[in-house]
């Protein structure tokens, strides 16, 4: 029991240390963010764009994750799909795949150790103990994948929700005479507090344009990076607009209106599904209420009939 407790404490300390180390700032990142904004003032870290340029340092935790990830070799195609999933969830660093695989293995091994600390598990026989430990291992192996999928879905919903507002501001900037790149820079300054996830993606798009990419290529990379279909449609519309020389402001306005209509339709669809989702818990609540209110009366009625 003491050995399991010691292993659990060491694992918790290792994970806490890795989390703290990932939150540390780097001077190179801060300098690049200041240069991207054209300002020399200190950075106010209010959004997620401060972590775009975070570098991978060869920490001892990363070395452990590298060794753990080698225990289970992944095919190249599967590793590429995993990297795409992590990127869509917001984990863009090269070590994201290694950290994910290492963390997944640690949780899969640590959760059974945590289960063995429960005194009730020692009263089970060998077969039941194996079933419980196997279930805990499988749950610990699936839990990181489920968490990444939930985080990716939430991030994509946030981008879909905030994209119409960003396009409206871009329309205003374009009509005022600004270009697409200057409009994106304006969006990153104005919508930082309202839509931090969308701003972080546009901030990375600005970094790519400053590094030499064209605006269309940077937007296409953002669409591939986020996995949002509306961004892919926007990039295709901008390419067609640039090719045929049509008005960009009208194109952006039409796309923003269509996205806002789809957002309203999704909200109506969720509202229509709400009564069906509430049916099962409502049935349980009604059954419990009926049992509490009618149970004593039915018990007295049965006792009267039994005495007769």
GIHUHU-V844600 format. One record per residue. N is the residue number from 1. RES is the residue in three letters. OMEGA is omega in degrees with one decimal (none if undefined). Layout:
n | res | omega
N | RES | OMEGA
N | RES | OMEGA
This chain:
n | res | omega
1 | UNK | 179.6
2 | UNK | 179.3
3 | UNK | 178.6
4 | UNK | 178.1
5 | UNK | 178.6
6 | UNK | 177.5
7 | UNK | 179.0
8 | UNK | 178.7
9 | UNK | 178.9
10 | UNK | 178.7
11 | UNK | 178.6
12 | UNK | 177.8
13 | UNK | 180.0
14 | UNK | 179.0
15 | UNK | 177.9
16 | UNK | 177.9
17 | UNK | 178.4
18 | UNK | 178.6
19 | UNK | -179.9
20 | UNK | -178.9
21 | UNK | 179.1
22 | UNK | 180.0
23 | UNK | -177.4
24 | UNK | -178.5
25 | UNK | 175.8
26 | UNK | -179.3
27 | UNK | -178.6
28 | UNK | 179.5
29 | UNK | -179.4
30 | UNK | 179.8
31 | UNK | 179.5
32 | UNK | 177.9
33 | UNK | 177.7
34 | UNK | 178.8
35 | UNK | 178.9
36 | UNK | 178.2
37 | UNK | -177.3
38 | UNK | -177.8
39 | UNK | 177.5
40 | UNK | -179.3
41 | UNK | 177.2
42 | UNK | -174.6
43 | UNK | 172.7
44 | UNK | -175.6
45 | UNK | -179.7
46 | UNK | -178.6
47 | UNK | -177.0
48 | UNK | -177.8
49 | UNK | 177.8
50 | UNK | -179.2
51 | UNK | -176.7
52 | UNK | -173.8
53 | UNK | 179.9
54 | UNK | -177.2
55 | UNK | 176.3
56 | UNK | 177.4
57 | UNK | -178.4
58 | UNK | 179.4
59 | UNK | -178.8
60 | UNK | 177.7
61 | UNK | 178.0
62 | UNK | 175.8
63 | UNK | 177.3
64 | UNK | 177.9
65 | UNK | 177.4
66 | UNK | 179.7
67 | UNK | 179.2
68 | UNK | 179.5
69 | UNK | 178.5
70 | UNK | 179.9
71 | UNK | 179.8
72 | UNK | -178.0
73 | UNK | 179.8
74 | UNK | 174.2
75 | UNK | -176.4
76 | UNK | 179.2
77 | UNK | 179.4
78 | UNK | 176.4
79 | UNK | 177.8
80 | UNK | 177.7
81 | UNK | 178.3
82 | UNK | 177.2
83 | UNK | 177.6
84 | UNK | 176.9
85 | UNK | -179.9
86 | UNK | 177.3
87 | UNK | 177.5
88 | UNK | 176.6
89 | UNK | 177.8
90 | UNK | -179.9
91 | UNK | -170.7
92 | UNK | -174.0
93 | UNK | 179.6
94 | UNK | -178.6
95 | UNK | -176.2
96 | UNK | -179.2
97 | UNK | 179.6
98 | UNK | 179.1
99 | UNK | 179.6
100 | UNK | -179.0
101 | UNK | 178.4
102 | UNK | 178.5
103 | UNK | 178.9
104 | UNK | 179.5
105 | UNK | 179.7
106 | UNK | 179.8
107 | UNK | 179.6
108 | UNK | 178.1
109 | UNK | -176.4
110 | UNK | -179.1
111 | UNK | 174.0
112 | UNK | 175.8
113 | UNK | 177.4
114 | UNK | 178.6
115 | UNK | -179.5
116 | UNK | 176.8
117 | UNK | 178.2
118 | UNK | -176.6
119 | UNK | -177.0
120 | UNK | -179.0
121 | UNK | -179.5
122 | UNK | 177.5
123 | UNK | 179.9
124 | UNK | 175.3
125 | UNK | -174.2
126 | UNK | -178.8
127 | UNK | 178.6
128 | UNK | 178.1
129 | UNK | 178.4
130 | UNK | 178.9
131 | UNK | -179.3
132 | UNK | 180.0
133 | UNK | 177.0
134 | UNK | 176.8
135 | UNK | 178.6
136 | UNK | 178.4
137 | UNK | 178.2
138 | UNK | 178.1
139 | UNK | 177.9
140 | UNK | 178.3
141 | UNK | -177.7
142 | UNK | -174.2
143 | UNK | 178.2
144 | UNK | 178.3
145 | UNK | 178.1
146 | UNK | -179.9
147 | UNK | 178.5
148 | UNK | 178.9
149 | UNK | 177.3
150 | UNK | 179.5
151 | UNK | 177.9
152 | UNK | 179.7
153 | UNK | 179.0
154 | UNK | 179.2
155 | UNK | 178.7
156 | UNK | 176.8
157 | UNK | 178.6
158 | UNK | 179.0
159 | UNK | 178.2
160 | UNK | -179.6
161 | UNK | -174.3
162 | UNK | -176.5
163 | UNK | 176.9
164 | UNK | 177.5
165 | UNK | 178.2
166 | UNK | 179.1
167 | UNK | 176.3
168 | UNK | 177.4
169 | UNK | 178.1
170 | UNK | 176.7
171 | UNK | 179.5
172 | UNK | -179.6
173 | UNK | -179.6
174 | UNK | 177.9
175 | UNK | 176.9
176 | UNK | 176.9
177 | UNK | 179.6
178 | UNK | 174.8
179 | UNK | -178.5
180 | UNK | -178.6
181 | UNK | 177.6
182 | UNK | 176.9
183 | UNK | 177.8
184 | UNK | 176.9
185 | UNK | 177.8
186 | UNK | 179.0
187 | UNK | -179.8
188 | UNK | 178.8
189 | UNK | -172.8
190 | UNK | -173.1
191 | UNK | -176.9
192 | UNK | -177.3
193 | UNK | -176.0
194 | UNK | -175.7
195 | UNK | -176.1
196 | UNK | -178.6
197 | UNK | 177.9
198 | UNK | 179.4
199 | UNK | 179.1
200 | UNK | 178.0
201 | UNK | 176.6
202 | UNK | 177.2
203 | UNK | 176.8
204 | UNK | 175.1
205 | UNK | 176.0
206 | UNK | 177.8
207 | UNK | -179.2
208 | UNK | 176.8
209 | UNK | 176.7
210 | UNK | 178.0
211 | UNK | 175.9
212 | UNK | 178.3
213 | UNK | 173.1
214 | UNK | -179.0
215 | UNK | 179.1
216 | UNK | 178.5
217 | UNK | 178.7
218 | UNK | 177.3
219 | UNK | 177.1
220 | UNK | 176.4
221 | UNK | 177.6
222 | UNK | 177.7
223 | UNK | 177.6
224 | UNK | -176.5
225 | UNK | -177.3
226 | UNK | -178.0
227 | UNK | -179.9
228 | UNK | -176.2
229 | UNK | 179.6
230 | UNK | 177.0
231 | UNK | 176.5
232 | UNK | 176.5
233 | UNK | 178.6
234 | UNK | 179.4
235 | UNK | 178.6
236 | UNK | 178.8
237 | UNK | 178.5
238 | UNK | 177.4
239 | UNK | 178.0
240 | UNK | 178.4
241 | UNK | 179.0
242 | UNK | -177.8
243 | UNK | -175.2
244 | UNK | 175.2
245 | UNK | 178.1
246 | UNK | -177.2
247 | UNK | -178.6
248 | UNK | -178.0
249 | UNK | 178.7
250 | UNK | 178.8
251 | UNK | 179.4
252 | UNK | -179.8
253 | UNK | 178.7
254 | UNK | 180.0
255 | UNK | 177.9
256 | UNK | 178.4
257 | UNK | 179.1
258 | UNK | 177.6
259 | UNK | 178.7
260 | UNK | 176.2
261 | UNK | 178.1
262 | UNK | 177.7
263 | UNK | 177.2
264 | UNK | 178.4
265 | UNK | 176.8
266 | UNK | 177.4
267 | UNK | 177.5
268 | UNK | 177.8
269 | UNK | 177.4
270 | UNK | 177.6
271 | UNK | 178.6
272 | UNK | 179.1
273 | UNK | -175.4
274 | UNK | 179.7
275 | UNK | 179.4
276 | UNK | 178.8
277 | UNK | 179.5
278 | UNK | -175.6
279 | UNK | -176.7
280 | UNK | 176.8
281 | UNK | 177.1
282 | UNK | 177.6
283 | UNK | 178.0
284 | UNK | -179.9
285 | UNK | 179.1
286 | UNK | 179.5
287 | UNK | 178.8
288 | UNK | 178.7
289 | UNK | 178.6
290 | UNK | 179.6
291 | UNK | -179.3
292 | UNK | -176.5
293 | UNK | -175.6
294 | UNK | -177.2
295 | UNK | 179.1
296 | UNK | 179.8
297 | UNK | 178.8
298 | UNK | 177.7
299 | UNK | 177.8
300 | UNK | 178.8
301 | UNK | -180.0
302 | UNK | 179.6
303 | UNK | 177.7
304 | UNK | 179.3
305 | UNK | 179.8
306 | UNK | 179.8
307 | UNK | -179.0
308 | UNK | none
